[in-house]
Amino acid sequence: MAKSRFERALGDVSKVFNSPQAIVGAADLTRQQKIDLLKQWETDLRLLMVASEENMTGDTPGRTAELLSAVLKSLMQMGVSND
């Protein structure tokens, strides 16, 4: 049985969605799934930023902070506070 887009995105959000806004606008996801994916992406980006500080950069070191900001903005748009 084929995995849903949500299940595929749990493995690597950025390979399934091009932007946080694409998650927010996805009609096939529930509100909670969107929040879960955005939080997962936030965690991934924060880990990437730590790796970057330790000179272990990923594929998009210059874009990480910008993307993290967009993820946080999308979470706020969904009504999720950044605790």
ZATOR-504072 format. One record per atom (N, C-alpha, C): residue number from 1; residue in one letter; chain; atom name; x, y, z. Coordinates in nm, 2 decimals, padded with zeros to 4 digits. Each point is the difference from the previous one (the first is absolute). Layout:
 pos code unit site      X      Y      Z
 NUM    a    A   CA      X      Y      Z
...
//
This chain:
 pos code unit site      X      Y      Z
   1    m    A    N  00.08 -00.12  00.00
   1    m    A   CA -00.08  00.12  00.00
   1    m    A    C  00.09  00.12  00.00
   2    a    A    N -00.04  00.10 -00.08
   2    a    A   CA  00.08  00.12 -00.01
   2    a    A    C -00.01  00.09  00.12
   3    k    A    N  00.11  00.06  00.04
   3    k    A   CA  00.00  00.09  00.11
   3    k    A    C -00.07  00.13 -00.03
   4    s    A    N -00.07  00.06  00.09
   4    s    A   CA -00.06  00.13 -00.02
   4    s    A    C  00.11  00.11 -00.01
   5    r    A    N -00.04  00.11 -00.05
   5    r    A   CA  00.10  00.11 -00.01
   5    r    A    C  00.05  00.04  00.14
   6    f    A    N -00.09  00.00  00.10
   6    f    A   CA  00.04  00.03  00.13
   6    f    A    C  00.10 -00.10  00.05
   7    e    A    N -00.02 -00.13 -00.02
   7    e    A   CA  00.10 -00.10  00.05
   7    e    A    C  00.13  00.01 -00.07
   8    r    A    N  00.00  00.04 -00.13
   8    r    A   CA  00.13  00.02 -00.07
   8    r    A    C  00.07  00.12  00.05
   9    a    A    N -00.08  00.10  00.03
   9    a    A   CA  00.06  00.13  00.05
   9    a    A    C  00.06 -00.02  00.14
  10    l    A    N -00.05 -00.09  00.08
  10    l    A   CA  00.06 -00.02  00.13
  10    l    A    C  00.15 -00.04  00.00
  11    g    A    N  00.03 -00.07 -00.11
  11    g    A   CA  00.14 -00.04 -00.02
  11    g    A    C  00.09  00.12 -00.03
  12    d    A    N -00.04  00.08 -00.09
  12    d    A   CA  00.08  00.12 -00.03
  12    d    A    C -00.10  00.10 -00.07
  13    v    A    N -00.04  00.10  00.09
  13    v    A   CA -00.10  00.09 -00.05
  13    v    A    C  00.04  00.08 -00.12
  14    s    A    N  00.12  00.04 -00.01
  14    s    A   CA  00.05  00.08 -00.11
  14    s    A    C  00.00 -00.07 -00.13
  15    k    A    N  00.00 -00.13  00.00
  15    k    A   CA -00.01 -00.08 -00.13
  15    k    A    C -00.14 -00.01 -00.05
  16    v    A    N -00.10  00.03  00.08
  16    v    A   CA -00.14 -00.02 -00.04
  16    v    A    C -00.06  00.14 -00.02
  17    f    A    N  00.04  00.10  00.08
  17    f    A   CA -00.05  00.14 -00.01
  17    f    A    C  00.11  00.10 -00.03
  18    n    A    N -00.03  00.09 -00.09
  18    n    A   CA  00.10  00.10 -00.04
  18    n    A    C  00.01  00.11  00.10
  19    s    A    N -00.11  00.03  00.07
  19    s    A   CA  00.00  00.11  00.09
  19    s    A    C -00.10 -00.03  00.11
  20    p    A    N  00.02  00.07  00.11
  20    p    A   CA -00.10 -00.01  00.11
  20    p    A    C -00.14  00.04 -00.04
  21    q    A    N -00.01  00.10 -00.09
  21    q    A   CA -00.13  00.04 -00.05
  21    q    A    C -00.07 -00.11 -00.08
  22    a    A    N  00.08 -00.09 -00.06
  22    a    A   CA -00.06 -00.11 -00.07
  22    a    A    C -00.07 -00.10  00.10
  23    i    A    N  00.06 -00.01  00.11
  23    i    A   CA -00.06 -00.08  00.11
  23    i    A    C -00.13  00.06  00.04
  24    v    A    N  00.00  00.13  00.04
  24    v    A   CA -00.12  00.07  00.04
  24    v    A    C -00.11 -00.01 -00.10
  25    g    A    N  00.03  00.01 -00.12
  25    g    A   CA -00.10  00.00 -00.11
  25    g    A    C -00.04 -00.14 -00.05
  26    a    A    N  00.06 -00.11  00.06
  26    a    A   CA -00.03 -00.13 -00.05
  26    a    A    C -00.14 -00.05  00.04
  27    a    A    N -00.08 -00.02 -00.09
  27    a    A   CA -00.14 -00.04  00.02
  27    a    A    C -00.02 -00.15  00.05
  28    d    A    N  00.11 -00.08 -00.02
  28    d    A   CA -00.01 -00.14  00.04
  28    d    A    C  00.05 -00.03  00.14
  29    l    A    N  00.04  00.11  00.07
  29    l    A   CA  00.05 -00.02  00.14
  29    l    A    C -00.10  00.06  00.10
  30    t    A    N -00.01 -00.06  00.11
  30    t    A   CA -00.08  00.06  00.11
  30    t    A    C  00.08  00.11  00.07
  31    r    A    N -00.06  00.08  00.08
  31    r    A   CA  00.07  00.11  00.07
  31    r    A    C  00.11 -00.06  00.08
  32    q    A    N -00.03 -00.11  00.07
  32    q    A   CA  00.10 -00.06  00.09
  32    q    A    C  00.12 -00.05 -00.08
  33    q    A    N -00.03 -00.06 -00.11
  33    q    A   CA  00.11 -00.05 -00.09
  33    q    A    C  00.09  00.11 -00.05
  34    k    A    N -00.06  00.11 -00.03
  34    k    A   CA  00.08  00.12 -00.05
  34    k    A    C  00.09  00.05  00.12
  35    i    A    N -00.06  00.01  00.12
  35    i    A   CA  00.08  00.04  00.11
  35    i    A    C  00.11 -00.10  00.03
  36    d    A    N -00.03 -00.13  00.00
  36    d    A   CA  00.11 -00.10  00.02
  36    d    A    C  00.11  00.02 -00.10
  37    l    A    N -00.03  00.02 -00.13
  37    l    A   CA  00.10  00.01 -00.10
  37    l    A    C  00.08  00.13  00.02
  38    l    A    N -00.06  00.11  00.03
  38    l    A   CA  00.07  00.12  00.02
  38    l    A    C  00.09 -00.01  00.12
  39    k    A    N -00.04 -00.06  00.11
  39    k    A   CA  00.08 -00.02  00.11
  39    k    A    C  00.12 -00.09 -00.03
  40    q    A    N -00.02 -00.11 -00.08
  40    q    A   CA  00.10 -00.09 -00.04
  40    q    A    C  00.11  00.08 -00.08
  41    w    A    N -00.05  00.08 -00.09
  41    w    A   CA  00.09  00.08 -00.08
  41    w    A    C  00.08  00.10  00.08
  42    e    A    N -00.07  00.06  00.10
  42    e    A   CA  00.07  00.09  00.09
  42    e    A    C  00.11 -00.07  00.07
  43    t    A    N -00.02 -00.12  00.05
  43    t    A   CA  00.10 -00.07  00.07
  43    t    A    C  00.12 -00.04 -00.09
  44    d    A    N -00.04 -00.04 -00.12
  44    d    A   CA  00.11 -00.03 -00.10
  44    d    A    C  00.09  00.12 -00.03
  45    l    A    N -00.07  00.11 -00.01
  45    l    A   CA  00.08  00.12 -00.04
  45    l    A    C  00.09  00.05  00.12
  46    r    A    N -00.06 -00.01  00.12
  46    r    A   CA  00.08  00.04  00.12
  46    r    A    C  00.12 -00.09  00.01
  47    l    A    N -00.01 -00.13 -00.02
  47    l    A   CA  00.11 -00.10  00.00
  47    l    A    C  00.10  00.04 -00.11
  48    l    A    N -00.05  00.03 -00.11
  48    l    A   CA  00.09  00.04 -00.11
  48    l    A    C  00.08  00.13  00.03
  49    m    A    N -00.06  00.09  00.07
  49    m    A   CA  00.07  00.12  00.04
  49    m    A    C  00.11 -00.03  00.10
  50    v    A    N -00.03 -00.09  00.10
  50    v    A   CA  00.10 -00.04  00.09
  50    v    A    C  00.12 -00.07 -00.07
  51    a    A    N -00.03 -00.09 -00.09
  51    a    A   CA  00.10 -00.06 -00.08
  51    a    A    C  00.08  00.10 -00.08
  52    s    A    N -00.06  00.10 -00.05
  52    s    A   CA  00.07  00.11 -00.07
  52    s    A    C  00.09  00.07  00.09
  53    e    A    N -00.04  00.03  00.12
  53    e    A   CA  00.09  00.07  00.10
  53    e    A    C  00.12 -00.09  00.03
  54    e    A    N -00.01 -00.13 -00.02
  54    e    A   CA  00.11 -00.09  00.03
  54    e    A    C  00.07 -00.04 -00.13
  55    n    A    N -00.02  00.08 -00.11
  55    n    A   CA  00.06 -00.02 -00.13
  55    n    A    C -00.03 -00.13 -00.07
  56    m    A    N -00.13 -00.05  00.03
  56    m    A   CA -00.05 -00.12 -00.07
  56    m    A    C -00.12  00.04 -00.07
  57    t    A    N  00.01  00.09 -00.10
  57    t    A   CA -00.11  00.06 -00.07
  57    t    A    C -00.07 -00.10 -00.09
  58    g    A    N -00.13  00.03 -00.02
  58    g    A   CA -00.08 -00.09 -00.09
  58    g    A    C  00.00  00.06 -00.14
  59    d    A    N -00.10 -00.04 -00.08
  59    d    A   CA -00.01  00.04 -00.14
  59    d    A    C -00.03  00.15 -00.01
  60    t    A    N -00.07  00.06  00.09
  60    t    A   CA -00.05  00.14 -00.01
  60    t    A    C  00.04  00.09  00.12
  61    p    A    N  00.12  00.01  00.03
  61    p    A   CA  00.04  00.08  00.12
  61    p    A    C -00.05  00.14  00.00
  62    g    A    N  00.00  00.07 -00.11
  62    g    A   CA -00.04  00.14 -00.01
  62    g    A    C -00.15  00.02  00.01
  63    r    A    N -00.07 -00.10 -00.03
  63    r    A   CA -00.15  00.01  00.00
  63    r    A    C -00.06 -00.05  00.13
  64    t    A    N  00.07 -00.06  00.09
  64    t    A   CA -00.06 -00.07  00.11
  64    t    A    C -00.07  00.10  00.09
  65    a    A    N  00.06  00.12  00.04
  65    a    A   CA -00.06  00.09  00.09
  65    a    A    C -00.12  00.06 -00.07
  66    e    A    N  00.00  00.03 -00.12
  66    e    A   CA -00.11  00.06 -00.08
  66    e    A    C -00.12 -00.10  00.00
  67    l    A    N  00.03 -00.13 -00.02
  67    l    A   CA -00.10 -00.10  00.00
  67    l    A    C -00.06 -00.02  00.14
  68    l    A    N  00.09  00.00  00.10
  68    l    A   CA -00.05 -00.01  00.14
  68    l    A    C -00.10  00.11  00.03
  69    s    A    N  00.04  00.12 -00.04
  69    s    A   CA -00.09  00.11  00.02
  69    s    A    C -00.14 -00.02 -00.06
  70    a    A    N  00.00 -00.05 -00.12
  70    a    A   CA -00.12 -00.03 -00.08
  70    a    A    C -00.08 -00.11  00.07
  71    v    A    N  00.06 -00.10  00.06
  71    v    A   CA -00.07 -00.11  00.07
  71    v    A    C -00.06  00.06  00.12
  72    l    A    N  00.07  00.08  00.08
  72    l    A   CA -00.05  00.06  00.12
  72    l    A    C -00.12  00.09 -00.03
  73    k    A    N  00.01  00.08 -00.11
  73    k    A   CA -00.11  00.09 -00.04
  73    k    A    C -00.12 -00.09 -00.04
  74    s    A    N  00.02 -00.11 -00.06
  74    s    A   CA -00.11 -00.09 -00.04
  74    s    A    C -00.07 -00.06  00.12
  75    l    A    N  00.08 -00.04  00.10
  75    l    A   CA -00.05 -00.05  00.13
  75    l    A    C -00.09  00.11  00.07
  76    m    A    N  00.05  00.12  00.00
  76    m    A   CA -00.08  00.11  00.06
  76    m    A    C -00.13  00.02 -00.08
  77    q    A    N  00.01 -00.01 -00.13
  77    q    A   CA -00.12  00.01 -00.08
  77    q    A    C -00.10 -00.11  00.03
  78    m    A    N  00.05 -00.11  00.04
  78    m    A   CA -00.09 -00.12  00.04
  78    m    A    C -00.05  00.02  00.14
  79    g    A    N  00.05  00.10  00.07
  79    g    A   CA -00.05  00.02  00.14
  79    g    A    C  00.08 -00.07  00.10
  80    v    A    N  00.13 -00.04 -00.03
  80    v    A   CA  00.08 -00.07  00.09
  80    v    A    C  00.11  00.09  00.05
  81    s    A    N  00.00  00.01  00.14
  81    s    A   CA  00.10  00.09  00.06
  81    s    A    C  00.14 -00.07  00.00
  82    n    A    N  00.10  00.07  00.00
  82    n    A   CA  00.14 -00.05  00.00
  82    n    A    C  00.05 -00.01  00.14
  83    d    A    N -00.04 -00.12  00.07
  83    d    A   CA  00.04 -00.02  00.14
  83    d    A    C  00.13 -00.06  00.01
//
